Structures are given as C-alpha cells and as structure tokens.
Amino acid sequence: MKKQTSLVIGLAAGIIAVAAGLLAALGYLPVWAAELVAVVMFPAFVIFIALWWNAKPGEEDIPFIGY
C-alpha cells in the first residue's frame, strides 16, 4: 500500500465519522446509527493514519506489520 493511499483511506474514514455525527446532530440520522458508524470508522482512521505517518516517502510499499 502506498503512502498516499493510506492517507486517503484514513481521511475518508475520519470524514465519514464526522459526517455521521453532523447528520445525527441535525436530526437526519438516529444517534445510535451515528455512534455505530463512529465505532466502526475510528479504528480504520487510526490504523491508516498511523500507516501513513510511518511510511517512508517514495514509491516503495509500506512493509507488512502483521495482524
């Protein structure tokens, strides 16, 4: 996985979680659904932002870090 790809996925997860919170605050989404989205998206956000942070610049892939 390339550094830019991990950044895009991490930011997408963060934007989805924030959007769900805003939709719940505006009354378009039930609060429990927004909480569910936040719980699912937060680990993806943290993992992919950490992968982006640790990736070296250039074209090489991020090394496999295990499960």
VEXBAGU-724820 format. One record per atom (N, C-alpha, C, O, CB): residue in one letter; x, y, z. Coordinates in steps of 0.05 Angstrom, whole numbers, padded with zeros to 5 digits, always signed. Glycine has a CB too. Layout:
N
AXYZ/...
END
This chain:
67
M+00017-00023+00000/M+00000+00000+00000/M+00018+00025+00000/M+00038+00026+00015/M-00019+00000+00025/K+00012+00043-00016/K+00027+00068-00018/K+00019+00088+00003/K-00002+00086+00015/K+00024+00080-00046/K+00037+00107+00008/K+00033+00127+00029/K+00008+00143+00024/K-00008+00148+00042/K+00057+00145+00032/Q+00004+00152-00001/Q-00019+00168-00008/Q-00045+00153-00005/Q-00065+00164+00003/Q-00016+00178-00037/T-00045+00127-00012/T-00069+00111-00009/T-00078+00109+00020/T-00101+00111+00026/T-00064+00083-00021/S-00059+00104+00038/S-00066+00102+00066/S-00076+00128+00077/S-00094+00128+00094/S-00042+00092+00082/L-00065+00151+00067/L-00076+00177+00076/L-00104+00181+00066/L-00121+00190+00082/L-00058+00199+00066/V-00110+00174+00042/V-00137+00178+00031/V-00157+00161+00046/V-00179+00170+00052/V-00137+00170+00000/I-00150+00136+00051/I-00168+00118+00066/I-00172+00128+00094/I-00195+00128+00104/I-00157+00089+00066/G-00151+00137+00108/G-00154+00147+00135/G-00171+00172+00136/G-00188+00175+00154/G-00126+00153+00146/L-00166+00191+00117/L-00182+00215+00117/L-00211+00209+00110/L-00230+00222+00121/L-00171+00235+00097/A-00216+00190+00092/A-00243+00183+00085/A-00258+00171+00110/A-00281+00178+00114/A-00243+00162+00062/A-00244+00155+00125/A-00257+00144+00149/A-00263+00166+00169/A-00284+00165+00182/A-00238+00123+00162/G-00245+00185+00172/G-00250+00207+00190/G-00273+00224+00181/G-00289+00233+00197/G-00225+00224+00193/I-00274+00230+00155/I-00296+00247+00144/I-00323+00233+00147/I-00343+00246+00153/I-00290+00253+00115/I-00323+00207+00143/I-00348+00192+00146/I-00358+00193+00174/I-00382+00197+00179/I-00344+00162+00137/A-00340+00190+00194/A-00348+00191+00222/A-00358+00218+00230/A-00378+00221+00244/A-00324+00183+00240/V-00344+00239+00220/V-00353+00267+00227/V-00380+00273+00213/V-00397+00285+00225/V-00332+00287+00218/A-00383+00264+00189/A-00408+00269+00175/A-00431+00255+00189/A-00453+00266+00191/A-00406+00259+00145/A-00427+00231+00199/A-00448+00216+00213/A-00455+00232+00238/A-00479+00233+00245/A-00439+00188+00220/G-00436+00242+00252/G-00441+00258+00276/G-00457+00283+00270/G-00476+00291+00284/G-00416+00266+00290/L-00450+00297+00248/L-00464+00321+00240/L-00493+00314+00232/L-00512+00329+00238/L-00450+00335+00217/L-00496+00292+00217/L-00523+00284+00209/L-00540+00277+00233/L-00564+00283+00233/L-00522+00260+00190/A-00528+00265+00253/A-00543+00259+00278/A-00550+00284+00292/A-00573+00287+00303/A-00527+00240+00296/A-00532+00303+00293/A-00538+00329+00307/A-00560+00344+00293/A-00575+00359+00306/A-00512+00346+00309/L-00561+00342+00267/L-00582+00356+00251/L-00608+00341+00250/L-00628+00352+00241/L-00572+00361+00223/G-00608+00316+00260/G-00633+00301+00262/G-00639+00284+00237/G-00661+00272+00235/G-00655+00319+00266/Y-00620+00281+00219/Y-00624+00265+00195/Y-00616+00236+00199/Y-00623+00219+00183/Y-00608+00276+00172/L-00602+00230+00221/L-00593+00203+00226/L-00597+00197+00256/L-00592+00214+00273/L-00563+00199+00218/P-00607+00173+00263/P-00610+00167+00291/P-00583+00167+00305/P-00563+00160+00293/P-00624+00140+00295/V-00583+00175+00330/V-00559+00177+00345/V-00545+00150+00347/V-00520+00148+00345/V-00564+00188+00373/W-00560+00129+00351/W-00547+00102+00353/W-00533+00095+00327/W-00512+00081+00328/W-00568+00081+00360/A-00544+00103+00304/A-00531+00097+00279/A-00505+00113+00276/A-00485+00102+00266/A-00550+00103+00255/A-00505+00138+00284/A-00481+00154+00283/A-00459+00143+00302/A-00436+00142+00295/A-00487+00183+00291/E-00468+00133+00325/E-00449+00121+00343/E-00437+00095+00332/E-00413+00090+00335/E-00462+00115+00370/L-00453+00080+00318/L-00444+00055+00305/L-00423+00062+00284/L-00403+00048+00282/L-00467+00040+00294/V-00429+00082+00268/V-00411+00090+00247/V-00384+00099+00259/V-00363+00092+00249/V-00423+00112+00229/A-00386+00115+00280/A-00361+00125+00293/A-00345+00102+00305/A-00320+00102+00303/A-00368+00144+00316/V-00358+00082+00317/V-00344+00059+00328/V-00330+00043+00307/V-00308+00032+00311/V-00363+00041+00344/V-00342+00040+00284/V-00331+00025+00262/V-00308+00041+00248/V-00288+00029+00240/V-00352+00017+00242/M-00312+00066+00244/M-00293+00082+00229/M-00269+00091+00245/M-00247+00095+00233/M-00307+00107+00219/F-00271+00093+00271/F-00248+00102+00287/F-00223+00085+00285/F-00202+00095+00281/F-00256+00105+00316/P-00226+00058+00287/P-00202+00041+00284/P-00190+00044+00256/P-00165+00044+00254/P-00209+00012+00290/A-00207+00045+00236/A-00196+00049+00209/A-00181+00075+00207/A-00159+00076+00194/A-00218+00047+00188/F-00192+00096+00218/F-00178+00122+00218/F-00151+00121+00231/F-00131+00130+00220/F-00196+00143+00231/V-00150+00109+00255/V-00125+00108+00270/V-00104+00091+00255/V-00081+00098+00253/V-00130+00097+00298/I-00113+00067+00245/I-00094+00049+00232/I-00082+00062+00207/I-00058+00061+00203/I-00108+00022+00226/F-00099+00073+00190/F-00090+00083+00165/F-00074+00109+00168/F-00056+00114+00152/F-00113+00087+00145/I-00081+00126+00187/I-00065+00149+00192/I-00038+00141+00204/I-00017+00154+00197/I-00080+00169+00212/A-00037+00121+00221/A-00011+00111+00231/A+00006+00099+00209/A+00030+00103+00208/A-00016+00090+00253/L-00007+00084+00191/L+00008+00074+00168/L+00019+00096+00151/L+00042+00095+00141/L-00009+00055+00151/W+00004+00117+00146/W+00013+00140+00131/W+00036+00154+00145/W+00056+00161+00132/W-00010+00160+00126/W+00034+00157+00171/W+00054+00171+00187/W+00081+00155+00186/W+00102+00168+00184/W+00045+00174+00216/N+00080+00129+00187/N+00104+00113+00188/N+00116+00106+00161/N+00138+00096+00159/N+00098+00087+00202/A+00101+00111+00139/A+00111+00105+00113/A+00133+00124+00105/A+00133+00148+00111/A+00088+00106+00092/K+00152+00113+00091/K+00174+00130+00081/K+00166+00143+00054/K+00150+00131+00039/K+00200+00113+00077/P+00176+00166+00048/P+00169+00178+00022/P+00181+00163-00001/P+00203+00151+00002/P+00179+00208+00021/G+00168+00162-00023/G+00177+00148-00046/G+00157+00128-00056/G+00133+00129-00048/G+00203+00133-00040/E+00165+00111-00074/E+00147+00093-00087/E+00146+00065-00074/E+00129+00049-00081/E+00156+00089-00116/E+00163+00060-00055/E+00162+00033-00042/E+00137+00030-00025/E+00126+00049-00015/E+00187+00029-00025/D+00129+00005-00022/D+00105-00001-00006/D+00111+00000+00023/D+00134-00001+00032/D+00095-00029-00014/I+00089+00003+00039/I+00091+00001+00068/I+00096-00028+00075/I+00081-00045+00065/I+00066+00013+00082/P+00115-00035+00092/P+00120-00063+00099/P+00097-00074+00115/P+00082-00060+00129/P+00146-00066+00115/F+00093-00100+00112/F+00072-00114+00126/F+00077-00114+00156/F+00099-00120+00164/F+00069-00144+00116/I+00057-00105+00172/I+00062-00103+00201/I+00048-00125+00217/I+00050-00125+00242/I+00051-00076+00210/G+00036-00144+00204/G+00023-00166+00218/G-00005-00161+00226/G-00016-00140+00219/G+00039-00173+00243/Y-00017-00179+00239/Y-00045-00177+00247/Y-00049-00165+00274/Y-00071-00161+00283/Y-00059-00204+00246/
END
